[in-house]
């Protein structure tokens, strides 16, 4: 995947993540490297939330089904979306 397309998907994914978690304005973006597979790098997007685990997982599942699964073939293992509880 070209970096330009990855950036487009990252921005689009973040917009949809904000729709799922409108009360959270804090995102963390990190370039991660798998220590067992050093050639595997991916972008990890975490959204800081203070919801119950059940509510947060429900919203993350909705995001996964409404956006992420539709783009799974393109995203592959290059983007990861996750939650960070505060």
DRENVOLO-479364 format. One record per residue: residue number from 0; residue in three letters; chain; x, y, z of N, C-alpha, C, O in turn. Coordinates in nm, 2 decimals, padded with zeros to 4 digits. Layout:
# residues N
{NUM "ALA" "A" {X Y Z} {X Y Z} {X Y Z} {X Y Z}} ...
# end
This chain:
# residues 86
{0 "UNK" "A" {00.09 -00.12 00.00} {00.00 00.00 00.00} {00.09 00.12 00.00} {00.19 00.13 00.07}} {1 "UNK" "A" {00.05 00.22 -00.08} {00.13 00.34 -00.08} {00.10 00.42 00.04} {-00.01 00.42 00.10}} {2 "UNK" "A" {00.20 00.50 00.08} {00.19 00.58 00.20} {00.08 00.68 00.20} {00.01 00.71 00.30}} {3 "UNK" "A" {00.05 00.74 00.07} {-00.06 00.83 00.06} {-00.19 00.77 00.09} {-00.28 00.83 00.16}} {4 "UNK" "A" {-00.21 00.65 00.04} {-00.34 00.58 00.07} {-00.35 00.55 00.22} {-00.46 00.55 00.27}} {5 "UNK" "A" {-00.24 00.51 00.28} {-00.24 00.48 00.42} {-00.28 00.60 00.50} {-00.36 00.59 00.60}} {6 "UNK" "A" {-00.23 00.71 00.46} {-00.26 00.84 00.53} {-00.41 00.87 00.51} {-00.48 00.92 00.61}} {7 "UNK" "A" {-00.46 00.85 00.39} {-00.61 00.87 00.37} {-00.69 00.78 00.46} {-00.79 00.83 00.52}} {8 "UNK" "A" {-00.66 00.66 00.47} {-00.73 00.56 00.55} {-00.72 00.60 00.70} {-00.81 00.59 00.77}} {9 "UNK" "A" {-00.60 00.64 00.74} {-00.58 00.68 00.88} {-00.67 00.80 00.91} {-00.74 00.80 01.01}} {10 "UNK" "A" {-00.67 00.90 00.83} {-00.76 01.02 00.85} {-00.91 00.98 00.85} {-00.98 01.03 00.94}} {11 "UNK" "A" {-00.95 00.90 00.76} {-01.09 00.86 00.75} {-01.12 00.77 00.87} {-01.23 00.79 00.93}} {12 "UNK" "A" {-01.04 00.68 00.91} {-01.06 00.60 01.03} {-01.07 00.68 01.15} {-01.16 00.66 01.24}} {13 "UNK" "A" {-00.99 00.78 01.17} {-01.00 00.87 01.29} {-01.13 00.95 01.29} {-01.19 00.97 01.39}} {14 "UNK" "A" {-01.17 00.99 01.17} {-01.30 01.06 01.17} {-01.42 00.97 01.21} {-01.50 01.01 01.29}} {15 "UNK" "A" {-01.41 00.85 01.17} {-01.52 00.75 01.21} {-01.50 00.72 01.36} {-01.60 00.69 01.43}} {16 "UNK" "A" {-01.38 00.71 01.41} {-01.36 00.68 01.55} {-01.42 00.79 01.63} {-01.47 00.77 01.74}} {17 "UNK" "A" {-01.40 00.92 01.59} {-01.45 01.03 01.66} {-01.61 01.03 01.66} {-01.67 01.07 01.76}} {18 "UNK" "A" {-01.67 00.98 01.56} {-01.81 00.96 01.55} {-01.86 00.86 01.66} {-01.96 00.88 01.72}} {19 "UNK" "A" {-01.78 00.76 01.68} {-01.81 00.65 01.78} {-01.79 00.70 01.92} {-01.86 00.66 02.01}} {20 "UNK" "A" {-01.69 00.79 01.94} {-01.65 00.84 02.07} {-01.65 00.99 02.07} {-01.54 01.05 02.08}} {21 "UNK" "A" {-01.76 01.06 02.05} {-01.76 01.21 02.03} {-01.72 01.28 02.15} {-01.67 01.40 02.14}} {22 "UNK" "A" {-01.73 01.22 02.27} {-01.69 01.29 02.39} {-01.54 01.29 02.41} {-01.49 01.37 02.50}} {23 "UNK" "A" {-01.47 01.21 02.34} {-01.32 01.21 02.36} {-01.25 01.28 02.25} {-01.28 01.26 02.13}} {24 "UNK" "A" {-01.17 01.37 02.28} {-01.09 01.45 02.19} {-00.94 01.42 02.19} {-00.87 01.49 02.12}} {25 "UNK" "A" {-00.90 01.32 02.27} {-00.76 01.29 02.28} {-00.73 01.16 02.21} {-00.78 01.05 02.25}} {26 "UNK" "A" {-00.64 01.17 02.11} {-00.60 01.05 02.04} {-00.45 01.04 02.06} {-00.37 01.14 02.07}} {27 "UNK" "A" {-00.40 00.92 02.05} {-00.26 00.89 02.06} {-00.22 00.81 01.93} {-00.28 00.71 01.90}} {28 "UNK" "A" {-00.13 00.86 01.85} {-00.08 00.79 01.73} {00.06 00.75 01.76} {00.15 00.84 01.79}} {29 "UNK" "A" {00.09 00.62 01.73} {00.23 00.57 01.76} {00.26 00.48 01.65} {00.18 00.40 01.60}} {30 "UNK" "A" {00.39 00.49 01.60} {00.44 00.39 01.51} {00.50 00.27 01.60} {00.59 00.30 01.68}} {31 "UNK" "A" {00.44 00.16 01.58} {00.48 00.04 01.66} {00.57 -00.06 01.58} {00.55 -00.07 01.45}} {32 "UNK" "A" {00.66 -00.13 01.64} {00.74 -00.23 01.58} {00.72 -00.36 01.66} {00.73 -00.36 01.78}} {33 "UNK" "A" {00.69 -00.47 01.59} {00.68 -00.60 01.66} {00.82 -00.65 01.69} {00.90 -00.66 01.59}} {34 "UNK" "A" {00.84 -00.67 01.81} {00.98 -00.72 01.85} {01.02 -00.85 01.80} {01.13 -00.89 01.78}} {35 "UNK" "A" {00.92 -00.94 01.77} {00.94 -01.07 01.72} {00.96 -01.07 01.57} {01.02 -01.15 01.51}} {36 "UNK" "A" {00.90 -00.97 01.50} {00.91 -00.95 01.36} {00.95 -00.81 01.33} {00.87 -00.72 01.30}} {37 "UNK" "A" {01.08 -00.78 01.34} {01.13 -00.64 01.33} {01.09 -00.57 01.20} {01.10 -00.44 01.20}} {38 "UNK" "A" {01.06 -00.64 01.10} {01.03 -00.57 00.97} {00.88 -00.53 00.97} {00.84 -00.47 00.87}} {39 "UNK" "A" {00.80 -00.57 01.07} {00.66 -00.54 01.07} {00.64 -00.41 01.15} {00.65 -00.41 01.28}} {40 "UNK" "A" {00.61 -00.30 01.09} {00.57 -00.18 01.15} {00.43 -00.15 01.12} {00.38 -00.18 01.01}} {41 "UNK" "A" {00.36 -00.08 01.22} {00.22 -00.05 01.20} {00.19 00.08 01.28} {00.26 00.11 01.37}} {42 "UNK" "A" {00.08 00.15 01.24} {00.04 00.26 01.31} {-00.07 00.22 01.41} {-00.17 00.15 01.37}} {43 "UNK" "A" {-00.05 00.26 01.53} {-00.15 00.23 01.64} {-00.22 00.36 01.68} {-00.16 00.46 01.71}} {44 "UNK" "A" {-00.35 00.36 01.67} {-00.43 00.48 01.71} {-00.51 00.44 01.83} {-00.59 00.35 01.83}} {45 "UNK" "A" {-00.49 00.51 01.94} {-00.56 00.49 02.06} {-00.64 00.61 02.10} {-00.60 00.72 02.08}} {46 "UNK" "A" {-00.77 00.59 02.14} {-00.85 00.70 02.18} {-00.87 00.69 02.33} {-00.91 00.59 02.39}} {47 "UNK" "A" {-00.84 00.80 02.40} {-00.86 00.80 02.55} {-01.00 00.82 02.58} {-01.07 00.91 02.53}} {48 "UNK" "A" {-01.05 00.73 02.67} {-01.19 00.73 02.71} {-01.21 00.71 02.86} {-01.12 00.66 02.92}} {49 "UNK" "A" {-01.32 00.75 02.91} {-01.35 00.72 03.05} {-01.49 00.66 03.06} {-01.56 00.68 03.16}} {50 "UNK" "A" {-01.53 00.58 02.96} {-01.66 00.50 02.96} {-01.64 00.37 03.03} {-01.53 00.33 03.07}} {51 "UNK" "A" {-01.76 00.31 03.06} {-01.75 00.17 03.12} {-01.69 00.08 03.01} {-01.70 00.11 02.89}} {52 "UNK" "A" {-01.63 -00.03 03.05} {-01.57 -00.12 02.96} {-01.68 -00.17 02.86} {-01.65 -00.19 02.74}} {53 "UNK" "A" {-01.80 -00.20 02.91} {-01.90 -00.25 02.82} {-01.94 -00.15 02.72} {-01.95 -00.19 02.60}} {54 "UNK" "A" {-01.96 -00.03 02.76} {-02.00 00.08 02.66} {-01.89 00.10 02.56} {-01.92 00.11 02.44}} {55 "UNK" "A" {-01.77 00.11 02.61} {-01.65 00.13 02.52} {-01.64 00.02 02.42} {-01.62 00.05 02.30}} {56 "UNK" "A" {-01.64 -00.10 02.46} {-01.63 -00.22 02.37} {-01.75 -00.22 02.27} {-01.73 -00.26 02.15}} {57 "UNK" "A" {-01.87 -00.19 02.31} {-01.98 -00.18 02.22} {-01.96 -00.08 02.11} {-01.98 -00.11 02.00}} {58 "UNK" "A" {-01.91 00.04 02.15} {-01.88 00.14 02.05} {-01.77 00.10 01.96} {-01.77 00.13 01.84}} {59 "UNK" "A" {-01.66 00.04 02.01} {-01.55 00.00 01.93} {-01.59 -00.11 01.83} {-01.55 -00.11 01.72}} {60 "UNK" "A" {-01.68 -00.20 01.88} {-01.73 -00.30 01.79} {-01.81 -00.24 01.68} {-01.81 -00.29 01.56}} {61 "UNK" "A" {-01.89 -00.14 01.71} {-01.97 -00.07 01.61} {-01.88 -00.01 01.51} {-01.91 -00.01 01.39}} {62 "UNK" "A" {-01.78 00.06 01.55} {-01.68 00.12 01.46} {-01.61 00.01 01.37} {-01.60 00.03 01.25}} {63 "UNK" "A" {-01.58 -00.10 01.43} {-01.52 -00.21 01.36} {-01.61 -00.26 01.25} {-01.57 -00.28 01.13}} {64 "UNK" "A" {-01.74 -00.27 01.28} {-01.83 -00.33 01.18} {-01.87 -00.22 01.08} {-01.90 -00.26 00.96}} {65 "UNK" "A" {-01.88 -00.10 01.12} {-01.93 00.01 01.03} {-01.82 00.06 00.94} {-01.85 00.11 00.82}} {66 "UNK" "A" {-01.69 00.06 00.98} {-01.59 00.12 00.90} {-01.47 00.02 00.88} {-01.43 -00.01 00.76}} {67 "UNK" "A" {-01.41 -00.03 00.98} {-01.29 -00.10 00.97} {-01.30 -00.23 00.89} {-01.21 -00.25 00.80}} {68 "UNK" "A" {-01.40 -00.31 00.90} {-01.42 -00.43 00.82} {-01.43 -00.40 00.67} {-01.39 -00.48 00.59}} {69 "UNK" "A" {-01.50 -00.29 00.64} {-01.51 -00.25 00.50} {-01.38 -00.22 00.44} {-01.36 -00.23 00.31}} {70 "UNK" "A" {-01.28 -00.18 00.52} {-01.15 -00.14 00.46} {-01.04 -00.24 00.50} {-00.92 -00.21 00.49}} {71 "UNK" "A" {-01.08 -00.35 00.56} {-00.98 -00.45 00.61} {-00.88 -00.49 00.50} {-00.76 -00.51 00.53}} {72 "UNK" "A" {-00.92 -00.51 00.38} {-00.83 -00.55 00.28} {-00.72 -00.45 00.25} {-00.61 -00.49 00.23}} {73 "UNK" "A" {-00.76 -00.32 00.26} {-00.66 -00.22 00.23} {-00.57 -00.19 00.36} {-00.45 -00.18 00.35}} {74 "UNK" "A" {-00.64 -00.19 00.47} {-00.57 -00.16 00.60} {-00.47 -00.27 00.63} {-00.36 -00.25 00.68}} {75 "UNK" "A" {-00.52 -00.39 00.62} {-00.44 -00.51 00.65} {-00.39 -00.50 00.79} {-00.46 -00.48 00.89}} {76 "UNK" "A" {-00.26 -00.52 00.81} {-00.20 -00.51 00.94} {-00.12 -00.38 00.96} {-00.02 -00.38 01.04}} {77 "UNK" "A" {-00.15 -00.28 00.88} {-00.08 -00.15 00.89} {-00.14 -00.05 00.99} {-00.07 00.04 01.03}} {78 "UNK" "A" {-00.27 -00.07 01.02} {-00.34 00.02 01.11} {-00.41 -00.06 01.22} {-00.47 -00.16 01.20}} {79 "UNK" "A" {-00.39 -00.01 01.35} {-00.46 -00.07 01.46} {-00.53 00.04 01.54} {-00.47 00.14 01.57}} {80 "UNK" "A" {-00.66 00.01 01.57} {-00.74 00.11 01.65} {-00.77 00.04 01.78} {-00.81 -00.07 01.78}} {81 "UNK" "A" {-00.75 00.12 01.89} {-00.77 00.06 02.02} {-00.81 00.17 02.12} {-00.82 00.29 02.08}} {82 "UNK" "A" {-00.84 00.13 02.24} {-00.89 00.22 02.34} {-00.79 00.23 02.45} {-00.71 00.14 02.48}} {83 "UNK" "A" {-00.78 00.35 02.52} {-00.70 00.37 02.63} {-00.79 00.43 02.74} {-00.84 00.54 02.73}} {84 "UNK" "A" {-00.81 00.35 02.85} {-00.89 00.39 02.96} {-00.82 00.49 03.05} {-00.71 00.47 03.09}} {85 "UNK" "A" {-00.89 00.60 03.09} {-00.84 00.69 03.18} {-00.92 00.71 03.30} {-00.89 00.78 03.39}} 
# end
